[in-house]
Amino acid sequence: MGNCSQRAVSDGGGSVTVIATDSRNIMEEYYKSRRCSSLPITREKTLGYLVRQATIEIVEVYVTKKAAMKKIIENNKQRLSLTTDIRKLIISFKHVEDHKGQTICDTLMACLAEWSIKRIFCITVDNSTANSTAMTKFKKEMLRVYGSEALILKGEYLHLRCATHILNLVVKEGLTEIDSCVAAIRNGITYVRSSTHRLKSFDFRVETGKLQRGSLPLDVKTRWNSTYLMLDQALKFRIAFERMEAEDKPYNDYFLEKEDGKKRIGPAVRDDWEKVDRLVQILEIFYKSTLVLSASNYVAAHKLYNEIVSITRNLGALRYNDDALKNKAEAMLAKLGKYWDAFGEKVEMNRLVIVASVFDPRKKMKFAELCFERLYGKGTVEATHLSDSVYGIITDLYDEYTRNSLANNTGSGSSTTGLSTQSENAWSQSQSQSQDKGVSDFSERPVLRNGFLYYL
C-alpha cells in the first residue's frame, strides 16, 4: 500500500511492513531490514508469512506501549477526563451489549481496570437517559471500589454532557420547520451539478447577473453544518437560480418529475429564499461555536461557557429584534435551556464549565461575573447566586486538592484546619491581580446581517 513513515518505523522497532504486488521483492527488502540471509522456500507462502509476522510485531508494539502508558498513569497519579466519543487518543474499543445504564457502567469500569486508571475528573457523554443512569451508577461504583480519592468532590460534577451534541439537538429544532425550503434549494443545486451542460447554463446566469463565481457544494443531509455551508453559498447565487427559473425550461421540467412517487420539491421561490436567509443567520451562530468546541488540537473547556453565553444572547437578540425569527429563536432557547440552564429543574448545567473559564488567566472571576450580569442583569438574585456558587466550588476544589497533597506528603491524613481561610486568601489575591484584558475577551462585535448586533 505504500511506505511506512519514519515515525512508524521507529515505533515499530525498526521493522518495515509494506504490501505490494510483487511479494518476493518486498520479502527481500523485509529480510534485509531484519538482517536475515535467506527467504522462505516457496513464493506462494511469502505474502501469508509477511502478514503473520507483521501481526505478531504489531501486537508486540501495542503491548509494549500499553505497558509503558500504564506505568506512567500509575506513577503520576493524575486525574483523567474521558469521553465515549471517538477521538484521537483512544484507549479501548468495547462492545456494549445493550443501552442499559448498568451495562454501560460495567463496560466503563472494565476499561478503566484494564488500564489501571483509578482517578477520574469528569466523563463526557451524549445526552441520553441511559448515559445519565450509567453516570449515576458509575459514580457509586468508583467510590465503592477506589475510595473517595477516585472522584473530585465525591463525583458531584462527574457527568458532563457533550456540547456539540447539544448544539446538534438545538439546531435540529430550527431545521424541522423549513425542511421543504431547504429541499427546494438542495434540488436546485443537484440539478446544476448533475451535468456539464447544466453547469454551463448556470454559469451563464452567474455572469449575466454580474455575480462572483464560486463553488456550489451539496450537503450531507444528516450533517447540519454542511447544510449551513450549502445554504450560505446558495444565497450568494440567488439571482442566478431565479434567472434559471425564469429562462431555463429544462430546469423547470426537472421539478415536474416525480421522486419517490411525489413531485420533486422546488424550484425555490421568493418565500423559500427569505426563510432560508433567516435560517442561515441562526445557523451561523451555532456554526462558529461548533468550530471552537469541536477542535481536537487544543483544549477548549475554558471556552465553552463563553460560547453558551454568546449563543444565548444571540438568540435573545433575534427574539426581540426580528418578528419573523421570534418563534424559532424561542424554541431554540427552550431546547438550549434544557441542558445549559444553570438553574434547570430537571437537567442542571455542570457548573465546572464556568469554573474552567475562571481558570483561564486572561479572564478569571471578572469574566464569569460579567457573563452573569449579561444573562440575568446586574445585581439580580440569579447573578449573585451563581457568583457565590462558583466561588464555593473553587474553594471546595482548593480544599480537596490541598488535603490530598498534605496527606500524600506526610503519609497520613493530617488535619487541614484553616484550609478554607487559606483558599479564600489565595483566591482574593488572585482576583486582585486580574486585569481588564480578560474581560475584553468577551467582546461585542456585529457579525451578522440585516442591521442586528449579535454579541460574540
C-alpha positions as a Markdown table, in Angstrom:
| # | Residue | x | y | z |
|---|---|---|---|---|
| 1 | Met | 0.0 | 0.0 | 0.0 |
| 2 | Gly | 2.9 | 2.3 | 0.5 |
| 3 | Asn | 6.0 | 3.1 | 2.6 |
| 4 | Cys | 5.7 | 3.5 | 6.3 |
| 5 | Ser | 6.6 | 6.8 | 7.8 |
| 6 | Gln | 9.9 | 7.2 | 9.7 |
| 7 | Arg | 8.0 | 7.6 | 12.9 |
| 8 | Ala | 6.0 | 4.4 | 12.3 |
| 9 | Val | 9.3 | 2.5 | 11.6 |
| 10 | Ser | 10.8 | 3.9 | 14.8 |
| 11 | Asp | 7.7 | 3.0 | 16.9 |
| 12 | Gly | 7.7 | -0.5 | 15.3 |
| 13 | Gly | 11.2 | -1.4 | 16.5 |
| 14 | Gly | 12.8 | -0.8 | 13.1 |
| 15 | Ser | 10.7 | -3.2 | 11.1 |
| 16 | Val | 9.1 | -2.1 | 7.8 |
| 17 | Thr | 5.9 | -3.8 | 6.6 |
| 18 | Val | 4.7 | -3.0 | 3.0 |
| 19 | Ile | 2.2 | -4.9 | 1.0 |
| 20 | Ala | 2.6 | -4.7 | -2.8 |
| 21 | Thr | 2.0 | -6.7 | -6.0 |
| 22 | Asp | 5.5 | -8.3 | -6.0 |
| 23 | Ser | 5.6 | -10.0 | -2.7 |
| 24 | Arg | 9.1 | -11.6 | -3.4 |
| 25 | Asn | 10.8 | -8.2 | -3.7 |
| 26 | Ile | 9.0 | -7.0 | -0.6 |
| 27 | Met | 10.2 | -10.0 | 1.3 |
| 28 | Glu | 13.7 | -9.4 | 0.2 |
| 29 | Glu | 13.6 | -5.8 | 1.5 |
| 30 | Tyr | 11.9 | -7.0 | 4.7 |
| 31 | Tyr | 14.6 | -9.7 | 5.4 |
| 32 | Lys | 17.4 | -7.2 | 4.6 |
| 33 | Ser | 15.9 | -4.9 | 7.3 |
| 34 | Arg | 15.8 | -7.9 | 9.7 |
| 35 | Arg | 19.4 | -8.9 | 8.7 |
| 36 | Cys | 18.3 | -12.3 | 7.5 |
| 37 | Ser | 20.2 | -14.2 | 4.8 |
| 38 | Ser | 17.5 | -16.4 | 3.4 |
| 39 | Leu | 13.9 | -16.3 | 2.3 |
| 40 | Pro | 11.1 | -18.9 | 2.7 |
| 41 | Ile | 11.4 | -21.7 | 0.1 |
| 42 | Thr | 8.1 | -21.2 | -1.8 |
| 43 | Arg | 7.0 | -17.9 | -3.3 |
| 44 | Glu | 3.3 | -18.7 | -2.6 |
| 45 | Lys | 3.9 | -18.6 | 1.2 |
| 46 | Thr | 5.7 | -15.2 | 1.3 |
| 47 | Leu | 2.7 | -12.9 | 1.5 |
| 48 | Gly | 1.0 | -15.1 | 4.1 |
| 49 | Tyr | 4.2 | -15.2 | 6.1 |
| 50 | Leu | 4.6 | -11.5 | 5.9 |
| 51 | Val | 1.1 | -10.8 | 7.2 |
| 52 | Arg | 1.5 | -13.2 | 10.1 |
| 53 | Gln | 4.9 | -11.7 | 11.0 |
| 54 | Ala | 3.5 | -8.2 | 10.8 |
| 55 | Thr | 0.6 | -9.1 | 13.0 |
| 56 | Ile | 2.9 | -10.5 | 15.7 |
| 57 | Glu | 5.1 | -7.4 | 15.6 |
| 58 | Ile | 2.2 | -5.0 | 15.7 |
| 59 | Val | 0.8 | -6.8 | 18.8 |
| 60 | Glu | 4.2 | -6.7 | 20.4 |
| 61 | Val | 4.4 | -2.9 | 19.8 |
| 62 | Tyr | 0.9 | -2.5 | 21.2 |
| 63 | Val | 1.6 | -4.5 | 24.4 |
| 64 | Thr | 4.9 | -2.7 | 25.0 |
| 65 | Lys | 3.4 | 0.8 | 24.5 |
| 66 | Lys | 0.4 | -0.1 | 26.7 |
| 67 | Ala | 2.6 | -1.3 | 29.5 |
| 68 | Ala | 4.6 | 1.9 | 29.3 |
| 69 | Met | 1.5 | 4.1 | 29.4 |
| 70 | Lys | 0.0 | 2.1 | 32.3 |
| 71 | Lys | 3.3 | 2.8 | 34.2 |
| 72 | Ile | 3.1 | 6.5 | 33.5 |
| 73 | Ile | -0.6 | 6.6 | 34.8 |
| 74 | Glu | 0.3 | 4.7 | 37.9 |
| 75 | Asn | 3.4 | 6.8 | 38.8 |
| 76 | Asn | 1.9 | 10.2 | 38.1 |
| 77 | Lys | -1.4 | 9.6 | 39.8 |
| 78 | Gln | -3.0 | 12.2 | 37.6 |
| 79 | Arg | -6.8 | 12.5 | 37.1 |
| 80 | Leu | -8.0 | 11.8 | 33.6 |
| 81 | Ser | -11.1 | 13.0 | 31.8 |
| 82 | Leu | -12.7 | 10.6 | 29.4 |
| 83 | Thr | -15.3 | 10.6 | 26.6 |
| 84 | Thr | -17.3 | 7.9 | 24.9 |
| 85 | Asp | -16.9 | 9.7 | 21.5 |
| 86 | Ile | -14.2 | 8.7 | 19.1 |
| 87 | Arg | -11.2 | 11.0 | 19.5 |
| 88 | Lys | -7.6 | 10.9 | 18.6 |
| 89 | Leu | -6.4 | 9.3 | 21.9 |
| 90 | Ile | -8.4 | 6.1 | 22.1 |
| 91 | Ile | -7.6 | 3.7 | 24.9 |
| 92 | Ser | -10.0 | 0.9 | 24.0 |
| 93 | Phe | -12.8 | -0.3 | 21.7 |
| 94 | Lys | -15.5 | -2.0 | 23.7 |
| 95 | His | -18.7 | -3.8 | 22.6 |
| 96 | Val | -21.7 | -2.6 | 24.6 |
| 97 | Glu | -24.3 | -5.4 | 24.5 |
| 98 | Asp | -27.2 | -3.1 | 25.2 |
| 99 | His | -28.0 | 0.5 | 26.0 |
| 100 | Lys | -28.9 | -0.1 | 29.7 |
| 101 | Gly | -27.2 | 2.2 | 32.3 |
| 102 | Gln | -25.7 | -0.8 | 34.2 |
| 103 | Thr | -24.2 | -2.3 | 31.1 |
| 104 | Ile | -22.5 | 1.0 | 30.2 |
| 105 | Cys | -21.3 | 1.4 | 33.7 |
| 106 | Asp | -19.8 | -2.1 | 33.8 |
| 107 | Thr | -18.1 | -1.6 | 30.4 |
| 108 | Leu | -16.5 | 1.7 | 31.7 |
| 109 | Met | -15.3 | 0.0 | 34.9 |
| 110 | Ala | -13.8 | -2.9 | 32.9 |
| 111 | Cys | -12.0 | -0.4 | 30.6 |
| 112 | Leu | -10.5 | 1.6 | 33.5 |
| 113 | Ala | -9.4 | -1.6 | 35.3 |
| 114 | Glu | -7.7 | -2.8 | 32.1 |
| 115 | Trp | -5.6 | 0.4 | 32.1 |
| 116 | Ser | -5.2 | 0.7 | 35.9 |
| 117 | Ile | -7.0 | 4.1 | 35.9 |
| 118 | Lys | -8.3 | 4.8 | 39.4 |
| 119 | Arg | -8.7 | 8.6 | 39.4 |
| 120 | Ile | -11.2 | 10.4 | 37.2 |
| 121 | Phe | -12.0 | 14.1 | 36.8 |
| 122 | Cys | -15.1 | 14.0 | 34.5 |
| 123 | Ile | -16.7 | 11.9 | 31.7 |
| 124 | Thr | -18.3 | 13.5 | 28.7 |
| 125 | Val | -21.1 | 11.5 | 27.1 |
| 126 | Asp | -24.1 | 12.2 | 24.8 |
| 127 | Asn | -27.4 | 13.3 | 26.1 |
| 128 | Ser | -29.5 | 10.2 | 26.7 |
| 129 | Thr | -31.3 | 8.7 | 29.7 |
| 130 | Ala | -29.1 | 5.6 | 29.6 |
| 131 | Asn | -26.0 | 7.6 | 29.8 |
| 132 | Ser | -27.3 | 9.7 | 32.7 |
| 133 | Thr | -28.2 | 6.4 | 34.5 |
| 134 | Ala | -24.8 | 5.0 | 33.7 |
| 135 | Met | -23.0 | 8.0 | 35.2 |
| 136 | Thr | -25.0 | 7.7 | 38.5 |
| 137 | Lys | -24.1 | 4.1 | 38.8 |
| 138 | Phe | -20.5 | 4.7 | 37.7 |
| 139 | Lys | -20.1 | 7.3 | 40.4 |
| 140 | Lys | -21.3 | 4.9 | 43.2 |
| 141 | Glu | -19.1 | 2.1 | 41.8 |
| 142 | Met | -15.9 | 4.2 | 41.6 |
| 143 | Leu | -16.4 | 5.4 | 45.2 |
| 144 | Arg | -17.0 | 1.9 | 46.4 |
| 145 | Val | -14.0 | 0.3 | 44.6 |
| 146 | Tyr | -11.4 | 3.0 | 44.8 |
| 147 | Gly | -12.5 | 5.3 | 47.7 |
| 148 | Ser | -13.1 | 9.0 | 48.0 |
| 149 | Glu | -9.9 | 10.0 | 46.1 |
| 150 | Ala | -11.3 | 8.3 | 42.9 |
| 151 | Leu | -13.5 | 11.3 | 42.1 |
| 152 | Ile | -13.4 | 15.1 | 42.7 |
| 153 | Leu | -15.9 | 16.3 | 45.3 |
| 154 | Lys | -17.4 | 12.8 | 45.5 |
| 155 | Gly | -18.3 | 12.9 | 41.9 |
| 156 | Glu | -20.8 | 15.7 | 42.1 |
| 157 | Tyr | -19.5 | 17.2 | 38.8 |
| 158 | Leu | -18.5 | 13.9 | 37.1 |
| 159 | His | -21.1 | 14.0 | 34.4 |
| 160 | Leu | -20.5 | 16.4 | 31.5 |
| 161 | Arg | -22.9 | 16.5 | 28.6 |
| 162 | Cys | -21.4 | 16.7 | 25.1 |
| 163 | Ala | -21.5 | 20.3 | 24.0 |
| 164 | Thr | -21.5 | 19.6 | 20.2 |
| 165 | His | -24.3 | 17.1 | 20.7 |
| 166 | Ile | -26.4 | 19.7 | 22.5 |
| 167 | Leu | -25.8 | 22.1 | 19.6 |
| 168 | Asn | -27.0 | 19.5 | 17.2 |
| 169 | Leu | -30.2 | 19.0 | 19.1 |
| 170 | Val | -30.9 | 22.7 | 19.3 |
| 171 | Val | -30.2 | 23.2 | 15.5 |
| 172 | Lys | -32.5 | 20.3 | 14.6 |
| 173 | Glu | -35.2 | 22.2 | 16.4 |
| 174 | Gly | -34.9 | 25.0 | 13.9 |
| 175 | Leu | -34.4 | 22.9 | 10.7 |
| 176 | Thr | -37.6 | 20.8 | 11.1 |
| 177 | Glu | -39.9 | 23.7 | 10.3 |
| 178 | Ile | -38.5 | 24.6 | 6.9 |
| 179 | Asp | -37.4 | 21.2 | 5.5 |
| 180 | Ser | -39.3 | 21.9 | 2.3 |
| 181 | Cys | -37.5 | 25.3 | 1.7 |
| 182 | Val | -34.1 | 23.6 | 2.2 |
| 183 | Ala | -35.1 | 20.7 | 0.0 |
| 184 | Ala | -36.1 | 23.1 | -2.8 |
| 185 | Ile | -32.7 | 24.8 | -2.8 |
| 186 | Arg | -30.9 | 21.4 | -2.5 |
| 187 | Asn | -32.7 | 20.1 | -5.5 |
| 188 | Gly | -31.8 | 23.2 | -7.5 |
| 189 | Ile | -28.1 | 22.6 | -6.6 |
| 190 | Thr | -28.4 | 18.9 | -7.5 |
| 191 | Tyr | -29.7 | 19.9 | -11.0 |
| 192 | Val | -26.9 | 22.3 | -11.6 |
| 193 | Arg | -24.2 | 19.9 | -10.6 |
| 194 | Ser | -25.6 | 16.9 | -12.5 |
| 195 | Ser | -24.1 | 17.6 | -15.9 |
| 196 | Thr | -21.6 | 19.9 | -17.6 |
| 197 | His | -24.3 | 21.4 | -19.9 |
| 198 | Arg | -26.4 | 22.4 | -16.9 |
| 199 | Leu | -23.5 | 23.8 | -15.1 |
| 200 | Lys | -22.6 | 25.9 | -18.2 |
| 201 | Ser | -26.2 | 27.2 | -18.3 |
| 202 | Phe | -26.0 | 28.2 | -14.6 |
| 203 | Asp | -22.6 | 29.8 | -15.2 |
| 204 | Phe | -24.1 | 32.0 | -17.9 |
| 205 | Arg | -26.7 | 33.3 | -15.5 |
| 206 | Val | -24.0 | 34.0 | -12.9 |
| 207 | Glu | -22.0 | 36.0 | -15.5 |
| 208 | Thr | -25.1 | 37.9 | -16.8 |
| 209 | Gly | -26.1 | 38.6 | -13.2 |
| 210 | Lys | -22.6 | 40.0 | -12.5 |
| 211 | Leu | -22.1 | 37.6 | -9.6 |
| 212 | Gln | -18.8 | 36.5 | -8.3 |
| 213 | Arg | -18.0 | 32.9 | -9.3 |
| 214 | Gly | -17.6 | 30.3 | -6.6 |
| 215 | Ser | -18.3 | 26.7 | -5.7 |
| 216 | Leu | -21.7 | 25.3 | -5.1 |
| 217 | Pro | -21.5 | 22.4 | -2.6 |
| 218 | Leu | -24.1 | 19.8 | -1.8 |
| 219 | Asp | -24.7 | 19.0 | 1.8 |
| 220 | Val | -24.9 | 15.7 | 3.7 |
| 221 | Lys | -28.4 | 15.6 | 4.9 |
| 222 | Thr | -27.6 | 14.3 | 8.4 |
| 223 | Arg | -24.9 | 17.0 | 9.0 |
| 224 | Trp | -26.4 | 20.3 | 9.7 |
| 225 | Asn | -23.1 | 22.2 | 9.5 |
| 226 | Ser | -22.7 | 21.0 | 5.9 |
| 227 | Thr | -26.4 | 22.2 | 5.3 |
| 228 | Tyr | -25.4 | 25.6 | 6.6 |
| 229 | Leu | -22.4 | 25.9 | 4.3 |
| 230 | Met | -24.6 | 24.8 | 1.3 |
| 231 | Leu | -27.3 | 27.3 | 2.1 |
| 232 | Asp | -24.9 | 30.1 | 2.8 |
| 233 | Gln | -23.2 | 29.6 | -0.5 |
| 234 | Ala | -26.5 | 29.2 | -2.4 |
| 235 | Leu | -27.8 | 32.5 | -1.1 |
| 236 | Lys | -24.9 | 34.2 | -2.9 |
| 237 | Phe | -26.3 | 32.8 | -6.2 |
| 238 | Arg | -29.9 | 33.5 | -5.5 |
| 239 | Ile | -30.2 | 35.8 | -8.6 |
| 240 | Ala | -28.7 | 33.1 | -10.8 |
| 241 | Phe | -31.3 | 30.5 | -9.6 |
| 242 | Glu | -34.1 | 32.9 | -10.1 |
| 243 | Arg | -33.0 | 33.5 | -13.7 |
| 244 | Met | -32.8 | 29.8 | -14.2 |
| 245 | Glu | -36.4 | 29.5 | -13.2 |
| 246 | Ala | -37.5 | 32.4 | -15.4 |
| 247 | Glu | -35.4 | 31.4 | -18.5 |
| 248 | Asp | -34.4 | 27.7 | -18.5 |
| 249 | Lys | -37.2 | 25.3 | -19.4 |
| 250 | Pro | -35.2 | 22.1 | -18.6 |
| 251 | Tyr | -34.6 | 23.5 | -15.1 |
| 252 | Asn | -38.4 | 23.9 | -14.6 |
| 253 | Asp | -39.1 | 20.5 | -16.2 |
| 254 | Tyr | -36.7 | 18.9 | -13.7 |
| 255 | Phe | -39.0 | 19.8 | -10.8 |
| 256 | Leu | -42.1 | 18.3 | -12.6 |
| 257 | Glu | -40.5 | 14.9 | -12.3 |
| 258 | Lys | -41.6 | 12.5 | -9.6 |
| 259 | Glu | -39.3 | 11.5 | -6.8 |
| 260 | Asp | -40.3 | 8.6 | -4.5 |
| 261 | Gly | -43.8 | 8.8 | -6.0 |
| 262 | Lys | -44.2 | 12.5 | -5.3 |
| 263 | Lys | -43.5 | 15.7 | -7.3 |
| 264 | Arg | -39.9 | 16.8 | -6.7 |
| 265 | Ile | -39.8 | 19.8 | -4.3 |
| 266 | Gly | -38.9 | 23.1 | -6.0 |
| 267 | Pro | -37.9 | 25.3 | -7.6 |
| 268 | Ala | -37.2 | 27.7 | -4.7 |
| 269 | Val | -39.5 | 30.7 | -4.7 |
| 270 | Arg | -39.1 | 34.1 | -3.0 |
| 271 | Asp | -40.6 | 32.9 | 0.2 |
| 272 | Asp | -38.2 | 29.9 | 0.3 |
| 273 | Trp | -35.2 | 32.2 | -0.1 |
| 274 | Glu | -36.3 | 34.6 | 2.6 |
| 275 | Lys | -36.9 | 31.8 | 5.1 |
| 276 | Val | -33.6 | 30.2 | 4.3 |
| 277 | Asp | -31.9 | 33.6 | 4.6 |
| 278 | Arg | -33.2 | 34.0 | 8.1 |
| 279 | Leu | -32.3 | 30.4 | 9.0 |
| 280 | Val | -28.7 | 31.0 | 7.9 |
| 281 | Gln | -28.5 | 33.9 | 10.3 |
| 282 | Ile | -29.2 | 31.5 | 13.2 |
| 283 | Leu | -27.1 | 28.6 | 11.9 |
| 284 | Glu | -24.1 | 31.0 | 11.7 |
| 285 | Ile | -24.2 | 31.5 | 15.4 |
| 286 | Phe | -24.0 | 27.7 | 16.0 |
| 287 | Tyr | -21.5 | 27.1 | 13.3 |
| 288 | Lys | -19.0 | 29.5 | 14.8 |
| 289 | Ser | -19.4 | 27.9 | 18.2 |
| 290 | Thr | -19.1 | 24.4 | 16.8 |
| 291 | Leu | -15.7 | 25.3 | 15.2 |
| 292 | Val | -14.5 | 26.4 | 18.6 |
| 293 | Leu | -15.8 | 23.5 | 20.7 |
| 294 | Ser | -15.1 | 20.6 | 18.2 |
| 295 | Ala | -11.4 | 21.5 | 17.9 |
| 296 | Ser | -9.1 | 18.5 | 18.7 |
| 297 | Asn | -5.7 | 20.1 | 18.6 |
| 298 | Tyr | -6.1 | 22.3 | 21.7 |
| 299 | Val | -8.1 | 22.4 | 24.9 |
| 300 | Ala | -11.5 | 24.0 | 24.6 |
| 301 | Ala | -13.0 | 23.5 | 28.0 |
| 302 | His | -12.3 | 27.1 | 29.1 |
| 303 | Lys | -14.1 | 28.4 | 26.0 |
| 304 | Leu | -17.3 | 26.5 | 26.5 |
| 305 | Tyr | -19.1 | 28.9 | 28.8 |
| 306 | Asn | -18.2 | 31.9 | 26.6 |
| 307 | Glu | -20.0 | 30.1 | 23.7 |
| 308 | Ile | -23.0 | 29.3 | 25.8 |
| 309 | Val | -23.4 | 32.9 | 26.7 |
| 310 | Ser | -22.8 | 34.0 | 23.1 |
| 311 | Ile | -25.5 | 31.6 | 21.7 |
| 312 | Thr | -28.0 | 32.6 | 24.4 |
| 313 | Arg | -27.6 | 36.3 | 23.9 |
| 314 | Asn | -27.7 | 36.0 | 20.1 |
| 315 | Leu | -30.9 | 34.0 | 20.2 |
| 316 | Gly | -32.3 | 36.5 | 22.6 |
| 317 | Ala | -31.4 | 39.4 | 20.2 |
| 318 | Leu | -33.3 | 37.6 | 17.4 |
| 319 | Arg | -36.3 | 37.0 | 19.7 |
| 320 | Tyr | -36.7 | 40.7 | 20.4 |
| 321 | Asn | -35.5 | 42.3 | 17.2 |
| 322 | Asp | -36.9 | 40.0 | 14.4 |
| 323 | Asp | -40.5 | 39.1 | 14.5 |
| 324 | Ala | -40.0 | 36.5 | 11.7 |
| 325 | Leu | -37.5 | 34.6 | 13.7 |
| 326 | Lys | -39.1 | 35.1 | 17.1 |
| 327 | Asn | -40.8 | 31.8 | 17.4 |
| 328 | Lys | -37.8 | 29.8 | 16.1 |
| 329 | Ala | -35.5 | 31.6 | 18.5 |
| 330 | Glu | -37.8 | 30.9 | 21.4 |
| 331 | Ala | -38.0 | 27.2 | 20.5 |
| 332 | Met | -34.2 | 27.0 | 20.3 |
| 333 | Leu | -33.7 | 28.9 | 23.6 |
| 334 | Ala | -36.1 | 26.4 | 25.3 |
| 335 | Lys | -34.1 | 23.5 | 23.9 |
| 336 | Leu | -30.9 | 25.1 | 25.0 |
| 337 | Gly | -32.2 | 25.8 | 28.5 |
| 338 | Lys | -33.0 | 22.1 | 28.8 |
| 339 | Tyr | -29.3 | 21.3 | 29.0 |
| 340 | Trp | -27.4 | 24.5 | 29.8 |
| 341 | Asp | -29.7 | 26.3 | 32.2 |
| 342 | Ala | -27.7 | 26.9 | 35.4 |
| 343 | Phe | -31.0 | 26.8 | 37.3 |
| 344 | Gly | -32.6 | 23.9 | 35.4 |
| 345 | Glu | -35.2 | 21.9 | 37.2 |
| 346 | Lys | -34.6 | 18.5 | 35.5 |
| 347 | Val | -31.1 | 18.9 | 34.0 |
| 348 | Glu | -28.9 | 21.4 | 35.6 |
| 349 | Met | -25.7 | 22.6 | 33.8 |
| 350 | Asn | -22.5 | 21.2 | 35.2 |
| 351 | Arg | -21.0 | 24.3 | 36.8 |
| 352 | Leu | -17.4 | 23.1 | 36.3 |
| 353 | Val | -18.0 | 24.6 | 32.8 |
| 354 | Ile | -18.0 | 28.0 | 34.5 |
| 355 | Val | -15.0 | 27.2 | 36.7 |
| 356 | Ala | -13.0 | 26.2 | 33.6 |
| 357 | Ser | -13.5 | 29.7 | 32.2 |
| 358 | Val | -12.4 | 31.2 | 35.6 |
| 359 | Phe | -9.1 | 29.2 | 35.4 |
| 360 | Asp | -8.2 | 31.0 | 32.2 |
| 361 | Pro | -5.7 | 33.6 | 33.4 |
| 362 | Arg | -7.0 | 36.1 | 30.9 |
| 363 | Lys | -10.5 | 36.0 | 32.3 |
| 364 | Lys | -10.7 | 34.8 | 35.9 |
| 365 | Met | -13.7 | 35.6 | 38.0 |
| 366 | Lys | -14.3 | 39.0 | 36.4 |
| 367 | Phe | -15.3 | 37.3 | 33.2 |
| 368 | Ala | -17.7 | 35.0 | 34.8 |
| 369 | Glu | -19.4 | 37.8 | 36.8 |
| 370 | Leu | -19.7 | 39.8 | 33.6 |
| 371 | Cys | -21.4 | 36.9 | 31.9 |
| 372 | Phe | -23.9 | 36.5 | 34.8 |
| 373 | Glu | -24.7 | 40.2 | 34.6 |
| 374 | Arg | -25.3 | 40.0 | 30.8 |
| 375 | Leu | -27.5 | 37.0 | 31.2 |
| 376 | Tyr | -29.5 | 37.8 | 34.3 |
| 377 | Gly | -28.9 | 41.5 | 35.0 |
| 378 | Lys | -26.5 | 43.3 | 37.3 |
| 379 | Gly | -27.2 | 42.7 | 41.0 |
| 380 | Thr | -30.0 | 40.2 | 40.4 |
| 381 | Val | -30.6 | 37.3 | 42.7 |
| 382 | Glu | -29.6 | 34.8 | 39.9 |
| 383 | Ala | -26.3 | 36.6 | 39.1 |
| 384 | Thr | -25.4 | 36.8 | 42.8 |
| 385 | His | -26.3 | 33.2 | 43.5 |
| 386 | Leu | -24.2 | 31.9 | 40.5 |
| 387 | Ser | -21.2 | 34.0 | 41.6 |
| 388 | Asp | -21.4 | 32.7 | 45.2 |
| 389 | Ser | -21.9 | 29.1 | 43.8 |
| 390 | Val | -18.8 | 29.3 | 41.6 |
| 391 | Tyr | -16.7 | 30.8 | 44.4 |
| 392 | Gly | -17.8 | 28.0 | 46.6 |
| 393 | Ile | -16.9 | 25.3 | 44.1 |
| 394 | Ile | -13.4 | 26.7 | 43.6 |
| 395 | Thr | -12.9 | 26.9 | 47.4 |
| 396 | Asp | -14.0 | 23.3 | 47.7 |
| 397 | Leu | -11.7 | 22.2 | 44.9 |
| 398 | Tyr | -8.8 | 24.0 | 46.6 |
| 399 | Asp | -9.5 | 22.4 | 49.9 |
| 400 | Glu | -9.7 | 18.9 | 48.5 |
| 401 | Tyr | -6.6 | 19.2 | 46.4 |
| 402 | Thr | -4.7 | 20.7 | 49.4 |
| 403 | Arg | -6.0 | 18.0 | 51.7 |
| 404 | Asn | -4.9 | 15.3 | 49.3 |
| 405 | Ser | -1.5 | 16.9 | 48.8 |
| 406 | Leu | -0.8 | 17.1 | 52.5 |
| 407 | Ala | -1.9 | 13.5 | 53.0 |
| 408 | Asn | 0.4 | 12.3 | 50.3 |
| 409 | Asn | 3.4 | 14.4 | 51.6 |
| 410 | Thr | 3.1 | 13.4 | 55.2 |
| 411 | Gly | 1.9 | 9.9 | 54.6 |
| 412 | Ser | -1.1 | 10.3 | 56.8 |
| 413 | Gly | -4.4 | 12.1 | 56.8 |
| 414 | Ser | -3.3 | 15.0 | 59.0 |
| 415 | Ser | -5.7 | 17.8 | 60.0 |
| 416 | Thr | -6.2 | 20.5 | 57.5 |
| 417 | Thr | -7.8 | 23.1 | 59.7 |
| 418 | Gly | -7.8 | 26.6 | 58.1 |
| 419 | Leu | -7.7 | 25.4 | 54.5 |
| 420 | Ser | -10.8 | 27.4 | 53.7 |
| 421 | Thr | -9.2 | 30.5 | 55.1 |
| 422 | Gln | -6.0 | 29.8 | 53.0 |
| 423 | Ser | -8.0 | 29.2 | 49.9 |
| 424 | Glu | -10.0 | 32.4 | 50.4 |
| 425 | Asn | -6.8 | 34.5 | 50.9 |
| 426 | Ala | -5.2 | 32.9 | 47.8 |
| 427 | Trp | -8.4 | 33.4 | 45.8 |
| 428 | Ser | -8.7 | 37.1 | 46.8 |
| 429 | Gln | -5.1 | 37.7 | 45.9 |
| 430 | Ser | -5.5 | 36.1 | 42.5 |
| 431 | Gln | -8.6 | 38.1 | 41.7 |
| 432 | Ser | -6.9 | 41.4 | 42.8 |
| 433 | Gln | -4.3 | 40.8 | 40.1 |
| 434 | Ser | -6.8 | 40.1 | 37.3 |
| 435 | Gln | -6.8 | 42.7 | 34.5 |
| 436 | Asp | -9.4 | 44.1 | 32.4 |
| 437 | Lys | -7.8 | 42.5 | 29.4 |
| 438 | Gly | -9.5 | 39.2 | 30.3 |
| 439 | Val | -12.9 | 40.9 | 30.4 |
| 440 | Ser | -12.3 | 42.4 | 26.9 |
| 441 | Asp | -12.2 | 38.8 | 25.5 |
| 442 | Phe | -16.0 | 38.8 | 26.0 |
| 443 | Ser | -16.4 | 41.4 | 23.3 |
| 444 | Glu | -19.4 | 42.6 | 21.4 |
| 445 | Arg | -18.9 | 42.6 | 17.7 |
| 446 | Pro | -21.6 | 42.6 | 15.0 |
| 447 | Val | -21.1 | 39.7 | 12.7 |
| 448 | Leu | -24.5 | 39.1 | 11.0 |
| 449 | Arg | -26.8 | 40.8 | 8.5 |
| 450 | Asn | -29.9 | 42.9 | 8.5 |
| 451 | Gly | -28.6 | 45.5 | 10.9 |
| 452 | Phe | -28.8 | 43.5 | 14.1 |
| 453 | Leu | -26.0 | 43.4 | 16.6 |
| 454 | Tyr | -25.0 | 39.9 | 17.5 |
| 455 | Tyr | -22.9 | 39.5 | 20.6 |
| 456 | Leu | -20.0 | 37.1 | 20.3 |
